[in-house]
Amino acid sequence: MFTTFNQAVEWIENSHRFGEKLDLVRMNLACEILEHPERTFKSIHVAGTNGKGSTTNFIKNILLEAGYKVGIYTSPYVVSFNERIGINLEYISDDEVVYYANILKQLWDKVYDEHQDSITFFEILTLMSFLYFRDQKVDIAVVEVGLGGLLDATNVIDPLISVITNISYDHMKQLGNTLESIALNKLGIVKHNRPLVTTEDNPNLRGLFEMTCKAKNAPLIMINPDDISEVKVAQTTEFMFKQTRYKLQLTGLHQIKNASLAIMCIDTLVNLKEIIVSPRNIYQGLYMTKWPGRFEIFNGNVVIDGAHNIGGIESLISSLKLVYPNYKIKCLFCMMKDKEHFKVIGELDSIVDEFHFTQIDYYRSATAKELFEESHHEEKYMHDSAKEALTMLKSTLKANEVLVITGSLYFISYIRPFLVSL
C-alpha cells in the first residue's frame, strides 16, 4: 500500500515505459478487469506530432465555458506530475493519485501473476485518468494520445470525434521513418462512423486520410487555410477564422492552426447535436487558454518552448521572427539523446546569434558536449549546469536581445521553476 504521494509517483515512474508487446491486449484486459471505466463518459481523442496539448486545452476550455464538466488527459507535464490529469481548472490531487495508484498496483500484480505481463507507465496513467473521470462523473473528456495513435494506450476509447493536428517526424523508432508510416499510425485513432477533423495539409498525405476515413465511413473535415485571415502575431495572437475574429494568449502561427482545429471540432459536434456551445463560449474558451512551456514569455524577452522535433522547432522559429523581428537571439538548448538533435541544431544554427548548450540530470538527456559538437555555429558555448547558464544569460540580457530556452519538454519542466524564482 502506498501511503504518500511520493511513493505512488515513484512506483508509476519506475514502471516500464514501453511493454514488450506492441498491441492493446494489455489495455483491453485491464479495462475489462476494471469494468470498463472508459465507457462511462463521452470523449474527444486528439493525436498529432505537435500541438496536441494546446489543441486539447483549447477544446477543454471551450467546453468549460459552455458549462460542461470536462476531464483532460495530457502528457508530459511541465510544472507538476498532477497536471497530466484534470477536471475543469483543477488537477487531480495528491491524495487521489495515491488512492488510484493503490487500486492500479493491485491490478498490476493481478495481470503480472495471471498473465506474466507488465502494465506500463503510460498505461497506468491512462487507466488512472479513466477511473478518475468515471468516479467524478465528467460530462466529456478530452484525451490526448501519448505516442502515435493505433497502438497508444488511449486508443481503447470510442470518442465522439477524432482530431489530428499534424504529421511530422518524431518517435521514428516506434512509428517508422516516413511521413506516410507516421500518418498511418496516427490515423489509427479514426473510428467507424466518427468524424475526423485535421489541419494536416500535406498533399502527399491527403490520400491516406481520405482512404482511411472512407474505409471506416468516418466523415473527414480538413481545415481550409483560406478560412484563416487578418493574422497578427505579437505577444498575443489575433486572427479571423470563417469571418469571426479571435484572440489568443498563446503566441504563434501554429497556435492559430491549433485554435482553428478546436473551433472545427466543436462546430462539428454542435452540428451533430452532441453538445450545445455558443460562439461566445468558443471565443472565451480560446482566449482563456494558457499552456506553460509553449512559447511562454517571461519579462518580455525570455521565451521557453518545449519544441523537441523539426516541426516544433520550425514553429518556434516562425514565431520568433514575428514577435522579435529585430532582436539578437540567444539560445539555451538541451535535448534528449533519442531525438533528432542534429537536424534541430542545424535549423537553429541558421537563426540564433549565440548558441549555449547544456544538459540535465536525466537518463535520456544528451550531454552538453555531444550537442555542442553537432553545431557549426561560430559563437557557441558549453555549460555543465543549466541553472548557472540561465542565471548568467538572464543577468546579462540586453533590451534588444531575446533568450530562447528550448529543445525538450523535460528540459523545460526542469528549468521553468528555477526561471520563475529568479
C-alpha positions, -999 to +999 in steps of 0.1 A: +000+000+000+012+035-009+007+060+019+023+090+004+022+108-030+060+104-035+057+066-030+029+064-056+047+086-081+079+067-077+062+034-084+044+049-115+076+065-129+097+034-123+072+012-143+083+001-177+080+029-203+071+005-231+057-030-230+074-058-249+042-065-268+031-037-292-006-041-291-037-031-270-042-066-254-029-054-220-051-023-220-082-041-231-076-067-204-070-040-177-102-022-188-122-054-186-110-062-151-118-026-141-153-030-156-146-006-185-144+029-169-135+043-204-171+036-215-187+057-187-180+091-202-181+108-237-147+117-251-127+135-278-095+120-290-065+142-300-034+130-319-007+146-339+031+152-339+029+188-325+002+209-310-017+182-292-015+198-258-026+233-269-054+219-290-066+197-262-066+227-238-085+249-263-112+223-267-114+217-229-117+254-221-144+260-248-165+231-233-158+245-198-171+279-209-203+262-221-209+248-187-197+212-191-177+192-165-146+184-186-119+159-180-085+164-196-057+139-200-024+152-215+013+144-214+040+151-205+038+175-176+058+208-173+051+221-138+038+192-117+031+154-121-006+160-114-012+182-145-014+151-167-050+145-154-075+172-145-111+183-145-121+218-154-094+240-140-082+216-112-056+189-115-060+155-098-050+159-061-020+142-044-044+121-023-064+110-054-032+099-071-023+078-040-059+063-040-058+053-076-022+041-075-032+016-049-060+003-070-038+001-100-010-016-081-034-045-073-044-046-109-007-046-119+000-076-096-030-095-109-020-091-146+016-100-138+007-131-118-020-144-141-007-133-175+030-128-170+028-093-185+036-059-170+012-029-173+034+000-184+040+036-172+017+052-197-010+025-194-011+031-156-016+069-161-042+063-188-062+039-166-059+063-137-075+091-158-103+067-168-111+058-132-109+094-121-132+106-149-157+078-142-158+085-104-161+123-109-188+118-135-174+141-161-197+151-190-169+147-215-132+141-215-106+154-239-079+127-242-045+133-258-026+105-274+007+097-258+026+083-288+013+076-323-023+065-322-030+030-334-014+012-305-014+040-280-030+031-246-057+058-251-070+041-282-094+019-263-119+048-261-147+052-286-147+090-290-174+113-304-148+127-327-111+122-336-087+151-340-053+151-357-032+182-355-004+175-380+021+149-392+059+155-387+090+135-379+092+123-343+094+089-325+106+072-357+118+042-338+083+034-328+063+049-357+085+045-388+109+066-408+085+081-434+057+106-430+033+080-446+041+054-419+037+081-391+004+092-406-010+057-408-001+051-372-018+084-361-048+076-383-053+045-362-074+066-339-101+070-365-132+051-355-161+038-376-188+064-382-170+090-361-158+122-378-121+131-381-110+168-381-075+178-390-052+207-400-028+184-418-025+199-454+004+179-469-010+169-504+011+137-503-008+125-472-043+136-483-049+103-500-041+083-468-065+105-448-093+100-474-087+063-478-087+057-440-119+077-434-137+061-464-129+026-451-144+035-417-173+056-430-158+084-410-166+120-422-133+138-430-131+176-422-099+193-433-092+229-422-091+252-452-061+276-448-081+302-468-106+304-439-078+320-418-071+357-424-061+390-408-034+373-387-015+394-361+012+376-340+029+395-312+028+387-275-008+379-281-022+364-313-052+376-333-069+362-364-101+357-383-115+323-389-145+319-411-153+357-407-151+356-369-123+373-350-105+356-322-077+365-298-053+341-281-029+345-251-008+317-267+017+331-293+025+319-328+011+310-362+009+273-351-015+283-323-038+298-349-039+264-366-045+246-332-073+271-323-089+267-357-088+229-352-105+233-318-132+255-334-140+230-361-140+201-336-166+220-315-186+231-345-188+196-358-201+183-325-226+211-323-239+202-358-242+166-347-262+178-317-237+161-293-231+194-274-245+229-270-219+256-273-223+293-283-200+314-304-192+334-272-182+302-254-157+295-282-142+330-281-139+330-243-126+294-242-098+301-267-088+334-250-086+319-215-063+291-226-027+292-213-002+264-217+031+265-198+063+259-218+048+266-252+063+299-264+058+312-229+072+347-224+088+360-192+097+396-186+091+405-222+123+389-236+128+354-222+109+326-241+106+290-230+093+265-256+093+227-253+099+222-291+117+188-294+114+179-331+117+195-365+081+205-367+082+221-333+114+240-340+101+253-373+070+267-355+093+282-328+115+299-354+085+314-373+071+328-340+104+343-331+107+361-364+072+375-360+074+385-323+111+395-321+120+407-357+149+429-348+162+412-317+195+394-312+186+358-304+205+339-276+195+302-272+199+279-242+195+244-255+192+209-241+177+179-259+171+142-253+197+119-270+170+098-287+157+128-306+169+142-340+191+168-324+214+171-354+186+183-377+172+206-350+206+221-342+211+227-379+178+247-381+187+268-350+223+273-362+210+295-390+189+319-369+204+323-334+232+347-327+246+329-297+242+291-291+245+278-255+244+241-249+237+224-216+224+192-200+202+179-172+205+150-148+181+127-167+190+094-182+177+104-217+195+138-218+223+143-243+254+158-228+262+195-235+294+183-252+275+160-276+252+188-286+280+214-288+299+192-312+270+189-336+267+227-340+286+246-367+278+280-351+306+305-348+295+316-314+287+285-293+293+277-257+290+247-233+276+247-198+276+218-174+250+235-152+217+246-169+208+267-139+241+285-138+239+291-175+204+305-172+214+328-143+243+342-164+224+346-196+194+363-179+215+387-159+234+399-190+205+401-214+201+434-231+169+452-241+174+443-278+181+406-270+158+377-265+168+345-247+151+313-260+152+282-239+142+251-258+149+216-270+128+194-247+097+194-225+118+175-199+143+204-200+115+230-197+100+212-168+134+212-151+143+248-158+109+266-156+106+265-118+141+280-115+133+307-141+101+316-122+122+320-090+148+343-105 
